[in-house]
Amino acid sequence: MSSLIRAQVSASALRGNLARVREVAAGRRVMAIIKANAYGHGLVATAKCLAGADAFGVARMEEAVALRDAGIESPVVLLEGVFSAEQQALAAQLRFEIVVHETQQLALLEAAGAGQPLVAWLKVDTGMNRLGFRPAQFADALARLAALPGMVRETRLLTHFACADERGSAMTGEQIARFAQLTRGRGQANRLATRLVTSLANSAAVFSQPAAHGDWVRPGLALYGVAPFAGETGAALGLVPAMRLVSTVISLRDVSRGETVGYGATWRAARDSRIAIVAAGYGDGLLRSLSDGSPVMINGRAFPLAGRVSMDMIGVDVTDAPPTINVGDQAVLWGPELPVENVAQRAGTIPYELLCAVSQRVPVSLD
């Protein structure tokens, strides 16, 4: 049975976006961030499509295990690390790389003793104030990892930017400088490598901060063809949107001047109008905050949203359409012809939220 609403993901767009990242960050290794169900694009399918990445980054153990269960043998990095001895043992068994960002995680490694050595990414908090060791704690944390050759076969360093999506942000430059000052020469001082491998750049920094490319870049949003900068689209960065969220017209209604449409009667017809009802709502991932007038593409033409987004349906004002719109016609909610960045702006949010909000009931196909 075909679904009324579906997310169509382009394999060629995903691969092309990875190639574009490699072009911009030439010579760097790429950790493809596929957490949160690959930003709504399908975790396992996306990983298989992006097999050319040097590693995958996920947030949670469940995501990492799903990749191994699917037969994916690429390096997988647990971006939030592990939080119990059981998770620590499982990470070693399945050859996951772990981010270490707090003292409890150091203690887990120390308590484990000798075992299957793994790669540890030591996270430095250079100003995000979310995860990572503060500058005053960094040297001690690095020394503790260096003292665990039976558990840690390689230590790498990373940080995360707070404002890289704001072009020209002074804070990003400050974080880059702080990271460089903290980490300069640390490998030799701790009897590790002469120079420790580093990773700083997310999607925004890949395209705006060449000085932050380090040894590894960690693109997420850019891989899906979406710009991380407000007011820009992926196309301006040489990216191609990978997802087209498509639904179906399920009814057409004639609404007289003065009548209203939808919950709360917030939209009132200024003239005799024709409304297309499309099978898409907040139960599918559309945000209720989408405003009247937000564009929906039907048969290749943009028409304005009419009324509030409900759980399963939206109304679209197609009064100005030729009389060729019919029940069963395709409606595009976002895609290459209607950038998700523009839709997110109309919803008062960021494209990350729209993509990640695509619900479990929406089938995802990768072609």
C-alpha positions as CSV (number, residue, x, y, z in Angstrom):
1,M,0.0,0.0,0.0
2,S,1.4,3.4,-1.0
3,S,1.5,6.1,1.7
4,L,-0.2,9.4,1.3
5,I,2.9,11.1,2.7
6,R,6.5,10.0,2.2
7,A,10.0,11.3,2.4
8,Q,12.0,10.6,-0.8
9,V,15.8,10.8,-0.2
10,S,18.2,11.1,-3.1
11,A,21.3,8.9,-2.8
12,S,23.1,10.9,-5.5
13,A,22.5,14.1,-3.5
14,L,23.9,12.6,-0.3
15,R,27.0,11.4,-2.1
16,G,27.4,14.6,-3.9
17,N,27.2,16.6,-0.7
18,L,29.9,14.4,0.9
19,A,32.0,15.1,-2.2
20,R,31.4,18.8,-1.8
21,V,32.5,18.7,1.8
22,R,35.7,16.9,0.8
23,E,36.3,19.6,-1.9
24,V,35.9,22.5,0.6
25,A,37.9,20.7,3.4
26,A,40.5,19.2,1.1
27,G,42.8,16.7,2.7
28,R,40.7,16.3,5.9
29,R,39.0,13.2,7.0
30,V,35.2,13.3,7.3
31,M,33.1,12.1,10.2
32,A,29.6,12.0,8.8
33,I,27.1,13.0,11.5
34,I,24.1,10.7,11.2
35,K,22.6,11.0,14.6
36,A,18.8,11.5,15.1
37,N,18.0,9.0,12.4
38,A,20.4,10.8,10.0
39,Y,18.4,14.1,10.6
40,G,15.2,12.3,9.5
41,H,16.8,10.7,6.4
42,G,17.1,7.1,7.7
43,L,20.0,6.0,9.9
44,V,21.1,2.8,8.2
45,A,20.2,3.7,4.6
46,T,22.1,6.9,4.9
47,A,25.1,5.2,6.4
48,K,25.2,2.7,3.6
49,C,24.9,5.5,1.0
50,L,27.7,7.4,2.7
51,A,30.0,4.4,2.9
52,G,32.8,6.7,1.6
53,A,32.9,8.7,4.8
54,D,35.9,8.0,7.1
55,A,33.7,7.5,10.1
56,F,30.1,8.0,11.4
57,G,29.1,10.1,14.4
58,V,26.0,9.2,16.4
59,A,24.7,10.5,19.8
60,R,23.5,7.4,21.5
61,M,24.6,3.8,22.0
62,E,21.4,2.5,20.4
63,E,22.2,4.3,17.1
64,A,25.7,2.8,17.0
65,V,24.5,-0.7,17.7
66,A,21.9,-0.4,15.0
67,L,24.7,0.3,12.5
68,R,26.7,-2.7,13.5
69,D,23.5,-4.9,13.4
70,A,23.0,-3.7,9.8
71,G,26.5,-4.9,8.9
72,I,28.2,-1.5,8.8
73,E,31.8,-1.9,9.9
74,S,33.0,1.7,9.5
75,P,34.4,3.5,12.5
76,V,31.5,4.8,14.7
77,V,32.0,7.6,17.2
78,L,29.7,7.9,20.2
79,L,29.5,11.7,20.5
80,E,28.1,11.6,24.0
81,G,30.4,8.8,25.2
82,V,29.4,6.0,27.5
83,F,27.8,6.2,30.9
84,S,28.2,2.7,32.5
85,A,30.6,-0.2,32.7
86,E,28.3,-2.2,30.5
87,Q,28.3,0.5,27.8
88,Q,32.0,0.8,28.1
89,A,32.4,-3.0,27.6
90,L,30.0,-2.9,24.6
91,A,31.8,0.0,23.0
92,A,35.1,-2.0,23.2
93,Q,33.5,-5.2,21.9
94,L,31.9,-3.4,18.9
95,R,34.9,-1.2,18.2
96,F,33.2,2.1,18.8
97,E,35.2,5.2,19.4
98,I,34.1,7.2,22.4
99,V,34.0,10.9,23.3
100,V,35.2,11.5,26.8
101,H,33.9,14.8,28.2
102,E,33.6,14.4,32.0
103,T,35.4,12.8,34.9
104,Q,33.0,10.0,35.4
105,Q,33.9,8.7,31.9
106,L,37.6,8.8,32.8
107,A,36.8,6.9,35.9
108,L,35.0,4.2,33.9
109,L,38.1,3.7,31.7
110,E,40.4,3.6,34.7
111,A,38.2,1.0,36.5
112,A,38.0,-1.2,33.4
113,G,41.7,-2.0,33.5
114,A,43.2,-3.8,30.5
115,G,40.8,-4.7,27.7
116,Q,40.1,-4.1,24.0
117,P,41.9,-0.8,23.4
118,L,39.8,1.9,21.8
119,V,40.1,5.4,20.3
120,A,39.1,8.1,22.8
121,W,38.2,11.6,21.6
122,L,38.9,14.0,24.5
123,K,36.4,16.9,24.3
124,V,37.6,20.3,25.3
125,D,35.0,23.0,26.3
126,T,36.3,26.1,24.6
127,G,33.2,28.2,25.3
128,M,30.1,26.2,24.4
129,N,29.5,25.3,28.0
130,R,27.6,22.1,27.2
131,L,30.0,19.1,27.2
132,G,33.8,18.9,27.6
133,F,36.6,19.5,30.1
134,R,37.1,23.2,30.9
135,P,40.6,24.6,30.1
136,A,41.7,24.2,33.7
137,Q,40.8,20.5,33.7
138,F,42.1,19.7,30.3
139,A,45.8,18.9,31.1
140,D,44.8,16.5,33.9
141,A,42.2,14.7,31.8
142,L,44.7,14.3,29.0
143,A,47.3,12.9,31.4
144,R,44.8,10.4,32.8
145,L,44.1,9.1,29.3
146,A,47.8,8.9,28.5
147,A,48.2,6.6,31.6
148,L,45.8,4.0,30.2
149,P,47.6,2.4,27.3
150,G,45.7,-0.9,28.0
151,M,42.4,0.8,27.4
152,V,43.1,3.7,25.0
153,R,45.1,3.0,21.9
154,E,44.8,6.5,20.6
155,T,43.7,9.9,22.0
156,R,42.3,12.5,19.8
157,L,41.0,16.0,20.6
158,L,37.8,17.8,19.7
159,T,35.7,20.8,20.5
160,H,32.4,22.3,19.5
161,F,31.5,25.8,18.3
162,A,28.7,27.8,19.7
163,C,28.2,30.4,17.0
164,A,29.9,29.0,13.8
165,D,26.5,29.4,12.0
166,E,26.9,33.2,12.5
167,R,29.3,34.3,9.8
168,G,31.9,36.6,11.2
169,S,31.2,35.7,14.8
170,A,34.0,36.8,17.1
171,M,33.3,34.0,19.5
172,T,34.2,31.4,16.9
173,G,37.6,33.0,16.4
174,E,38.1,33.1,20.2
175,Q,37.2,29.4,20.5
176,I,39.7,28.5,17.7
177,A,42.4,30.4,19.4
178,R,41.6,28.9,22.8
179,F,41.7,25.4,21.4
180,A,45.1,26.0,19.7
181,Q,46.6,27.4,22.9
182,L,45.4,24.5,25.0
183,T,46.4,21.7,22.7
184,R,49.7,23.0,21.3
185,G,52.4,20.4,22.0
186,R,50.2,18.3,24.3
187,G,50.8,15.0,22.6
188,Q,54.5,15.1,23.1
189,A,54.1,16.3,26.7
190,N,51.9,13.3,27.5
191,R,54.0,10.7,25.7
192,L,51.2,10.2,23.1
193,A,51.7,11.1,19.4
194,T,54.0,14.0,18.5
195,R,50.9,15.9,17.5
196,L,47.4,14.8,18.5
197,V,44.7,14.5,15.9
198,T,42.1,17.2,16.1
199,S,38.5,17.9,15.1
200,L,36.7,21.3,15.4
201,A,34.5,22.0,12.4
202,N,30.8,21.3,12.1
203,S,29.0,22.0,8.8
204,A,29.0,25.8,9.4
205,A,32.8,25.9,10.2
206,V,33.5,23.7,7.2
207,F,32.2,26.4,4.9
208,S,33.2,29.5,6.9
209,Q,36.3,28.7,9.0
210,P,39.2,27.1,7.0
211,A,41.4,27.7,10.1
212,A,39.2,25.3,12.0
213,H,39.3,22.3,9.6
214,G,41.8,20.5,11.8
215,D,42.4,16.8,10.8
216,W,38.8,15.8,10.9
217,V,35.6,17.7,10.0
218,R,32.2,16.7,11.3
219,P,29.5,17.7,8.8
220,G,25.9,17.0,9.6
221,L,23.4,19.4,8.1
222,A,25.5,20.0,5.0
223,L,25.5,16.3,4.1
224,Y,21.7,16.6,3.7
225,G,22.0,19.6,1.3
226,V,20.9,22.2,3.8
227,A,22.7,25.5,4.7
228,P,23.6,26.0,8.3
229,F,23.5,29.8,7.9
230,A,20.3,31.8,8.4
231,G,19.0,33.4,5.2
232,E,21.0,31.0,3.0
233,T,20.1,27.8,1.1
234,G,22.2,24.8,0.4
235,A,22.4,25.6,-3.3
236,A,24.4,28.7,-2.5
237,L,27.1,26.4,-0.9
238,G,27.1,24.0,-3.8
239,L,24.9,21.5,-2.0
240,V,21.8,19.6,-3.2
241,P,18.8,19.0,-0.9
242,A,18.6,15.3,-0.2
243,M,15.0,15.0,1.1
244,R,11.8,15.8,-0.7
245,L,8.8,15.5,1.7
246,V,5.8,14.7,-0.5
247,S,2.1,14.3,0.3
248,T,-1.2,14.0,-1.5
249,V,-4.3,16.1,-2.1
250,I,-7.1,14.2,-0.4
251,S,-10.0,16.7,-0.9
252,L,-11.0,19.9,-2.6
253,R,-13.5,22.3,-1.0
254,D,-15.2,25.4,-2.2
255,V,-15.3,28.0,0.6
256,S,-17.5,31.1,0.4
257,R,-16.2,34.6,1.1
258,G,-16.3,35.1,4.9
259,E,-16.1,31.4,5.8
260,T,-13.1,30.1,7.8
261,V,-10.8,27.1,7.5
262,G,-9.3,24.9,10.2
263,Y,-9.0,24.9,14.0
264,G,-9.5,28.2,15.7
265,A,-11.0,29.7,12.5
266,T,-7.8,31.7,12.1
267,W,-8.0,31.9,8.3
268,R,-11.0,33.6,6.7
269,A,-11.7,33.7,3.0
270,A,-11.4,37.2,1.6
271,R,-13.2,35.9,-1.6
272,D,-14.9,32.8,-2.8
273,S,-12.0,30.3,-2.5
274,R,-11.0,26.8,-3.4
275,I,-9.1,24.9,-0.7
276,A,-7.0,21.8,-1.3
277,I,-6.8,19.5,1.8
278,V,-3.4,17.8,1.9
279,A,-2.6,14.7,4.1
280,A,0.2,16.3,6.2
281,G,0.2,17.6,9.7
282,Y,2.1,17.8,13.0
283,G,1.6,14.0,13.4
284,D,4.0,13.7,10.4
285,G,6.5,16.4,11.5
286,L,5.1,19.6,10.1
287,L,5.2,22.2,12.8
288,R,2.0,23.8,14.0
289,S,3.8,27.2,14.0
290,L,3.8,27.3,10.2
291,S,2.1,30.5,9.4
292,D,-0.7,31.3,7.0
293,G,0.8,31.9,3.5
294,S,3.6,29.4,3.9
295,P,4.3,27.8,0.5
296,V,3.2,24.3,-0.5
297,M,4.0,23.1,-4.0
298,I,1.2,21.4,-5.9
299,N,1.8,20.3,-9.5
300,G,4.9,22.3,-9.6
301,R,3.4,25.6,-8.4
302,A,3.6,27.3,-5.0
303,F,0.3,27.9,-3.1
304,P,-0.2,29.5,0.3
305,L,-1.1,27.5,3.5
306,A,-4.6,28.4,4.7
307,G,-5.3,27.9,8.4
308,R,-3.6,26.0,11.2
309,V,-1.6,22.9,10.7
310,S,-3.6,20.1,12.4
311,M,-2.4,16.6,13.3
312,D,-3.1,15.0,9.9
313,M,-4.0,17.7,7.5
314,I,-3.4,21.2,6.2
315,G,-5.5,23.4,4.0
316,V,-3.9,25.1,0.9
317,D,-5.5,28.0,-0.9
318,V,-5.5,27.0,-4.6
319,T,-8.1,29.5,-5.7
320,D,-5.7,30.9,-8.3
321,A,-4.9,27.5,-9.8
322,P,-6.1,26.4,-13.1
323,P,-8.9,23.8,-12.8
324,T,-6.4,20.9,-13.1
325,I,-5.8,20.2,-9.4
326,N,-7.4,17.0,-8.5
327,V,-7.7,14.6,-5.5
328,G,-4.6,12.4,-5.7
329,D,-2.2,15.1,-6.9
330,Q,1.2,15.5,-5.4
331,A,2.0,18.2,-2.9
332,V,5.6,19.0,-2.0
333,L,6.2,20.3,1.6
334,W,9.9,20.8,1.1
335,G,12.5,19.6,-1.3
336,P,14.9,20.9,-4.1
337,E,12.0,23.0,-5.5
338,L,11.0,24.4,-2.1
339,P,14.0,24.7,0.3
340,V,13.5,23.5,3.8
341,E,15.4,26.5,5.0
342,N,12.5,28.7,3.6
343,V,9.9,26.6,5.2
344,A,11.7,26.6,8.6
345,Q,11.8,30.4,8.5
346,R,8.1,30.6,8.0
347,A,7.7,28.3,11.1
348,G,10.0,30.4,13.2
349,T,12.6,27.7,13.6
350,I,15.7,26.1,12.0
351,P,15.8,23.4,9.3
352,Y,17.3,21.0,11.8
353,E,14.1,20.9,13.7
354,L,11.9,20.3,10.6
355,L,14.1,17.4,9.3
356,C,14.4,15.7,12.7
357,A,10.7,16.1,13.3
358,V,9.7,13.8,10.4
359,S,7.8,11.2,12.3
360,Q,8.0,7.4,12.4
361,R,4.7,7.1,10.4
362,V,6.3,8.8,7.4
363,P,8.0,6.1,5.2
364,V,11.5,7.1,4.0
365,S,12.8,5.8,0.7
366,L,16.3,6.2,-0.6
367,D,16.6,6.2,-4.4
